[in-house]
Amino acid sequence: MRPIRCWDDATAQAAEETGLSDFPDTCPWDKHEVLDQDWLPEE
């Protein structure tokens, strides 16, 4: 799986906004899933 390049920036911003810090090192979804408008990750 190729990494999603904005993952580091996104998790840093999420950590700053939420105070949470336990994010995966890499995005668990591939770019096709993320870009699919009908797809949502499982809860």
VENGIBEL-V610616 format. One record per helix or strand. SS is the DSSP state (a for helix, b for strand). FROM is the first residue (numbers start at 1). TO is the last residue. Records with the same first field share a line. If there is no record, write none. Layout:
BEGIN
SS=FROM-TO, FROM-TO
END
This chain:
BEGIN
a=7-18, 31-35
END
